């Protein structure tokens, strides 16, 4: 992706290449984390938020 110009809505956008590269990096990292088991199921995360919320209101 380096040295590539991107056109967004007919305009040259030099920052688009950086944004696309950053997004690509995050997607690759996320897939590796999933593959390697470095994830917490969403249900567990939200259950923890609920517990924290209940503890704050007590």
Jmol script that loads the backbone (N, CA, C; Angstrom):
load data "model"
ATOM      1  N   UNK A   1       0.800  -1.192   0.000  1.00  0.00           N
ATOM      2  CA  UNK A   1       0.000   0.000   0.000  1.00  0.00           C
ATOM      3  C   UNK A   1       0.847   1.262   0.000  1.00  0.00           C
ATOM      4  N   UNK A   2       2.108   1.151   0.205  1.00  0.00           N
ATOM      5  CA  UNK A   2       2.932   2.346   0.250  1.00  0.00           C
ATOM      6  C   UNK A   2       3.018   2.966  -1.139  1.00  0.00           C
ATOM      7  N   UNK A   3       3.196   4.289  -1.157  1.00  0.00           N
ATOM      8  CA  UNK A   3       3.317   5.054  -2.389  1.00  0.00           C
ATOM      9  C   UNK A   3       2.115   4.902  -3.297  1.00  0.00           C
ATOM     10  N   UNK A   4       0.963   4.703  -2.733  1.00  0.00           N
ATOM     11  CA  UNK A   4      -0.260   4.572  -3.512  1.00  0.00           C
ATOM     12  C   UNK A   4      -1.154   5.753  -3.209  1.00  0.00           C
ATOM     13  N   UNK A   5      -1.690   6.360  -4.259  1.00  0.00           N
ATOM     14  CA  UNK A   5      -2.631   7.449  -4.057  1.00  0.00           C
ATOM     15  C   UNK A   5      -4.038   6.878  -4.097  1.00  0.00           C
ATOM     16  N   UNK A   6      -4.869   7.359  -3.225  1.00  0.00           N
ATOM     17  CA  UNK A   6      -6.255   6.928  -3.186  1.00  0.00           C
ATOM     18  C   UNK A   6      -7.139   8.108  -3.533  1.00  0.00           C
ATOM     19  N   UNK A   7      -8.185   7.844  -4.243  1.00  0.00           N
ATOM     20  CA  UNK A   7      -9.150   8.885  -4.565  1.00  0.00           C
ATOM     21  C   UNK A   7     -10.448   8.560  -3.843  1.00  0.00           C
ATOM     22  N   UNK A   8     -10.899   9.522  -3.082  1.00  0.00           N
ATOM     23  CA  UNK A   8     -12.148   9.367  -2.357  1.00  0.00           C
ATOM     24  C   UNK A   8     -13.092  10.442  -2.862  1.00  0.00           C
ATOM     25  N   UNK A   9     -14.204  10.026  -3.385  1.00  0.00           N
ATOM     26  CA  UNK A   9     -15.215  10.924  -3.928  1.00  0.00           C
ATOM     27  C   UNK A   9     -14.598  11.903  -4.929  1.00  0.00           C
ATOM     28  N   UNK A  10     -13.702  11.398  -5.766  1.00  0.00           N
ATOM     29  CA  UNK A  10     -13.138  12.206  -6.828  1.00  0.00           C
ATOM     30  C   UNK A  10     -12.003  13.119  -6.414  1.00  0.00           C
ATOM     31  N   UNK A  11     -11.621  13.145  -5.156  1.00  0.00           N
ATOM     32  CA  UNK A  11     -10.536  14.001  -4.690  1.00  0.00           C
ATOM     33  C   UNK A  11      -9.374  13.136  -4.227  1.00  0.00           C
ATOM     34  N   UNK A  12      -8.176  13.626  -4.471  1.00  0.00           N
ATOM     35  CA  UNK A  12      -7.014  12.928  -3.939  1.00  0.00           C
ATOM     36  C   UNK A  12      -6.982  13.136  -2.433  1.00  0.00           C
ATOM     37  N   UNK A  13      -6.748  12.082  -1.710  1.00  0.00           N
ATOM     38  CA  UNK A  13      -6.708  12.169  -0.251  1.00  0.00           C
ATOM     39  C   UNK A  13      -5.461  11.459   0.236  1.00  0.00           C
ATOM     40  N   UNK A  14      -4.367  12.210   0.430  1.00  0.00           N
ATOM     41  CA  UNK A  14      -3.115  11.563   0.838  1.00  0.00           C
ATOM     42  C   UNK A  14      -3.199  10.879   2.198  1.00  0.00           C
ATOM     43  N   UNK A  15      -4.107  11.309   3.065  1.00  0.00           N
ATOM     44  CA  UNK A  15      -4.208  10.669   4.376  1.00  0.00           C
ATOM     45  C   UNK A  15      -4.962   9.350   4.297  1.00  0.00           C
ATOM     46  N   UNK A  16      -5.661   9.097   3.199  1.00  0.00           N
ATOM     47  CA  UNK A  16      -6.435   7.859   3.071  1.00  0.00           C
ATOM     48  C   UNK A  16      -5.534   6.634   3.124  1.00  0.00           C
ATOM     49  N   UNK A  17      -4.364   6.712   2.528  1.00  0.00           N
ATOM     50  CA  UNK A  17      -3.444   5.566   2.546  1.00  0.00           C
ATOM     51  C   UNK A  17      -3.053   5.220   3.980  1.00  0.00           C
ATOM     52  N   UNK A  18      -2.798   6.235   4.796  1.00  0.00           N
ATOM     53  CA  UNK A  18      -2.448   5.988   6.203  1.00  0.00           C
ATOM     54  C   UNK A  18      -3.630   5.393   6.955  1.00  0.00           C
ATOM     55  N   UNK A  19      -4.812   5.907   6.692  1.00  0.00           N
ATOM     56  CA  UNK A  19      -6.004   5.403   7.375  1.00  0.00           C
ATOM     57  C   UNK A  19      -6.276   3.954   6.988  1.00  0.00           C
ATOM     58  N   UNK A  20      -6.126   3.641   5.717  1.00  0.00           N
ATOM     59  CA  UNK A  20      -6.363   2.272   5.250  1.00  0.00           C
ATOM     60  C   UNK A  20      -5.311   1.328   5.837  1.00  0.00           C
ATOM     61  N   UNK A  21      -4.061   1.780   5.882  1.00  0.00           N
ATOM     62  CA  UNK A  21      -2.998   0.948   6.461  1.00  0.00           C
ATOM     63  C   UNK A  21      -3.266   0.687   7.941  1.00  0.00           C
ATOM     64  N   UNK A  22      -3.715   1.719   8.673  1.00  0.00           N
ATOM     65  CA  UNK A  22      -4.003   1.551  10.103  1.00  0.00           C
ATOM     66  C   UNK A  22      -5.163   0.584  10.306  1.00  0.00           C
ATOM     67  N   UNK A  23      -6.201   0.719   9.503  1.00  0.00           N
ATOM     68  CA  UNK A  23      -7.341  -0.185   9.602  1.00  0.00           C
ATOM     69  C   UNK A  23      -6.933  -1.614   9.279  1.00  0.00           C
ATOM     70  N   UNK A  24      -6.118  -1.759   8.252  1.00  0.00           N
ATOM     71  CA  UNK A  24      -5.616  -3.088   7.875  1.00  0.00           C
ATOM     72  C   UNK A  24      -4.847  -3.721   9.031  1.00  0.00           C
ATOM     73  N   UNK A  25      -3.984  -2.931   9.666  1.00  0.00           N
ATOM     74  CA  UNK A  25      -3.205  -3.422  10.795  1.00  0.00           C
ATOM     75  C   UNK A  25      -4.120  -3.904  11.913  1.00  0.00           C
ATOM     76  N   UNK A  26      -5.146  -3.105  12.239  1.00  0.00           N
ATOM     77  CA  UNK A  26      -6.062  -3.482  13.314  1.00  0.00           C
ATOM     78  C   UNK A  26      -6.839  -4.746  12.982  1.00  0.00           C
ATOM     79  N   UNK A  27      -7.238  -4.895  11.733  1.00  0.00           N
ATOM     80  CA  UNK A  27      -7.965  -6.104  11.334  1.00  0.00           C
ATOM     81  C   UNK A  27      -7.076  -7.338  11.444  1.00  0.00           C
ATOM     82  N   UNK A  28      -5.836  -7.222  10.995  1.00  0.00           N
ATOM     83  CA  UNK A  28      -4.900  -8.352  11.083  1.00  0.00           C
ATOM     84  C   UNK A  28      -4.646  -8.705  12.546  1.00  0.00           C
ATOM     85  N   UNK A  29      -4.416  -7.677  13.377  1.00  0.00           N
ATOM     86  CA  UNK A  29      -4.183  -7.925  14.801  1.00  0.00           C
ATOM     87  C   UNK A  29      -5.395  -8.592  15.444  1.00  0.00           C
ATOM     88  N   UNK A  30      -6.581  -8.114  15.117  1.00  0.00           N
ATOM     89  CA  UNK A  30      -7.791  -8.714  15.665  1.00  0.00           C
ATOM     90  C   UNK A  30      -7.951 -10.165  15.277  1.00  0.00           C
ATOM     91  N   UNK A  31      -7.672 -10.464  14.028  1.00  0.00           N
ATOM     92  CA  UNK A  31      -7.777 -11.860  13.575  1.00  0.00           C
ATOM     93  C   UNK A  31      -6.758 -12.748  14.280  1.00  0.00           C
ATOM     94  N   UNK A  32      -5.553 -12.227  14.495  1.00  0.00           N
ATOM     95  CA  UNK A  32      -4.532 -13.002  15.215  1.00  0.00           C
ATOM     96  C   UNK A  32      -4.961 -13.246  16.656  1.00  0.00           C
ATOM     97  N   UNK A  33      -5.515 -12.209  17.285  1.00  0.00           N
ATOM     98  CA  UNK A  33      -5.975 -12.360  18.669  1.00  0.00           C
ATOM     99  C   UNK A  33      -7.058 -13.427  18.758  1.00  0.00           C
ATOM    100  N   UNK A  34      -7.993 -13.416  17.816  1.00  0.00           N
ATOM    101  CA  UNK A  34      -9.049 -14.437  17.800  1.00  0.00           C
ATOM    102  C   UNK A  34      -8.444 -15.815  17.590  1.00  0.00           C
ATOM    103  N   UNK A  35      -7.563 -15.930  16.611  1.00  0.00           N
ATOM    104  CA  UNK A  35      -6.929 -17.211  16.302  1.00  0.00           C
ATOM    105  C   UNK A  35      -6.168 -17.764  17.505  1.00  0.00           C
ATOM    106  N   UNK A  36      -5.484 -16.875  18.228  1.00  0.00           N
ATOM    107  CA  UNK A  36      -4.638 -17.309  19.345  1.00  0.00           C
ATOM    108  C   UNK A  36      -5.380 -17.353  20.676  1.00  0.00           C
ATOM    109  N   UNK A  37      -6.686 -17.114  20.648  1.00  0.00           N
ATOM    110  CA  UNK A  37      -7.486 -17.232  21.861  1.00  0.00           C
ATOM    111  C   UNK A  37      -7.383 -16.064  22.819  1.00  0.00           C
ATOM    112  N   UNK A  38      -6.881 -14.927  22.346  1.00  0.00           N
ATOM    113  CA  UNK A  38      -6.756 -13.753  23.210  1.00  0.00           C
ATOM    114  C   UNK A  38      -8.013 -12.887  23.097  1.00  0.00           C
ATOM    115  N   UNK A  39      -9.130 -13.478  23.427  1.00  0.00           N
ATOM    116  CA  UNK A  39     -10.395 -12.745  23.368  1.00  0.00           C
ATOM    117  C   UNK A  39     -11.207 -13.039  24.622  1.00  0.00           C
ATOM    118  N   UNK A  40     -12.130 -12.160  24.910  1.00  0.00           N
ATOM    119  CA  UNK A  40     -13.103 -12.379  25.977  1.00  0.00           C
ATOM    120  C   UNK A  40     -14.474 -12.262  25.324  1.00  0.00           C
ATOM    121  N   UNK A  41     -15.298 -13.284  25.452  1.00  0.00           N
ATOM    122  CA  UNK A  41     -16.621 -13.207  24.842  1.00  0.00           C
ATOM    123  C   UNK A  41     -17.387 -11.968  25.309  1.00  0.00           C
ATOM    124  N   UNK A  42     -18.113 -11.351  24.409  1.00  0.00           N
ATOM    125  CA  UNK A  42     -18.849 -10.121  24.710  1.00  0.00           C
ATOM    126  C   UNK A  42     -19.788 -10.300  25.894  1.00  0.00           C
ATOM    127  N   UNK A  43     -20.429 -11.447  25.995  1.00  0.00           N
ATOM    128  CA  UNK A  43     -21.360 -11.687  27.102  1.00  0.00           C
ATOM    129  C   UNK A  43     -20.644 -11.557  28.449  1.00  0.00           C
ATOM    130  N   UNK A  44     -19.410 -12.045  28.523  1.00  0.00           N
ATOM    131  CA  UNK A  44     -18.647 -11.931  29.769  1.00  0.00           C
ATOM    132  C   UNK A  44     -18.279 -10.477  30.068  1.00  0.00           C
ATOM    133  N   UNK A  45     -17.908  -9.741  29.036  1.00  0.00           N
ATOM    134  CA  UNK A  45     -17.539  -8.337  29.218  1.00  0.00           C
ATOM    135  C   UNK A  45     -18.730  -7.547  29.741  1.00  0.00           C
ATOM    136  N   UNK A  46     -19.900  -7.721  29.102  1.00  0.00           N
ATOM    137  CA  UNK A  46     -21.073  -6.970  29.523  1.00  0.00           C
ATOM    138  C   UNK A  46     -21.574  -7.410  30.896  1.00  0.00           C
ATOM    139  N   UNK A  47     -21.430  -8.677  31.217  1.00  0.00           N
ATOM    140  CA  UNK A  47     -21.802  -9.145  32.555  1.00  0.00           C
ATOM    141  C   UNK A  47     -20.922  -8.479  33.606  1.00  0.00           C
ATOM    142  N   UNK A  48     -19.644  -8.318  33.303  1.00  0.00           N
ATOM    143  CA  UNK A  48     -18.733  -7.636  34.231  1.00  0.00           C
ATOM    144  C   UNK A  48     -19.129  -6.170  34.386  1.00  0.00           C
ATOM    145  N   UNK A  49     -19.496  -5.516  33.295  1.00  0.00           N
ATOM    146  CA  UNK A  49     -19.977  -4.125  33.382  1.00  0.00           C
ATOM    147  C   UNK A  49     -21.201  -4.036  34.292  1.00  0.00           C
ATOM    148  N   UNK A  50     -22.099  -4.973  34.149  1.00  0.00           N
ATOM    149  CA  UNK A  50     -23.307  -4.986  34.985  1.00  0.00           C
ATOM    150  C   UNK A  50     -22.935  -5.148  36.460  1.00  0.00           C
ATOM    151  N   UNK A  51     -22.012  -6.073  36.763  1.00  0.00           N
ATOM    152  CA  UNK A  51     -21.569  -6.271  38.151  1.00  0.00           C
ATOM    153  C   UNK A  51     -20.934  -4.992  38.700  1.00  0.00           C
ATOM    154  N   UNK A  52     -20.090  -4.348  37.888  1.00  0.00           N
ATOM    155  CA  UNK A  52     -19.435  -3.114  38.314  1.00  0.00           C
ATOM    156  C   UNK A  52     -20.474  -2.023  38.576  1.00  0.00           C
ATOM    157  N   UNK A  53     -21.467  -1.932  37.714  1.00  0.00           N
ATOM    158  CA  UNK A  53     -22.509  -0.932  37.863  1.00  0.00           C
ATOM    159  C   UNK A  53     -23.312  -1.158  39.143  1.00  0.00           C
ATOM    160  N   UNK A  54     -23.653  -2.419  39.403  1.00  0.00           N
ATOM    161  CA  UNK A  54     -24.410  -2.740  40.626  1.00  0.00           C
ATOM    162  C   UNK A  54     -23.588  -2.402  41.860  1.00  0.00           C
ATOM    163  N   UNK A  55     -22.293  -2.679  41.823  1.00  0.00           N
ATOM    164  CA  UNK A  55     -21.430  -2.399  42.979  1.00  0.00           C
ATOM    165  C   UNK A  55     -21.305  -0.912  43.241  1.00  0.00           C
ATOM    166  N   UNK A  56     -21.328  -0.096  42.202  1.00  0.00           N
ATOM    167  CA  UNK A  56     -21.223   1.357  42.370  1.00  0.00           C
ATOM    168  C   UNK A  56     -22.488   1.939  42.988  1.00  0.00           C
ATOM    169  N   UNK A  57     -23.630   1.341  42.695  1.00  0.00           N
ATOM    170  CA  UNK A  57     -24.897   1.893  43.184  1.00  0.00           C
ATOM    171  C   UNK A  57     -25.242   1.385  44.578  1.00  0.00           C
ATOM    172  N   UNK A  58     -24.500   0.399  45.073  1.00  0.00           N
ATOM    173  CA  UNK A  58     -24.777  -0.136  46.426  1.00  0.00           C
ATOM    174  C   UNK A  58     -24.229   0.751  47.499  1.00  0.00           C
TER     175      UNK A  58
END
end "model"
wireframe off; spacefill off
backbone 0.3
color backbone group
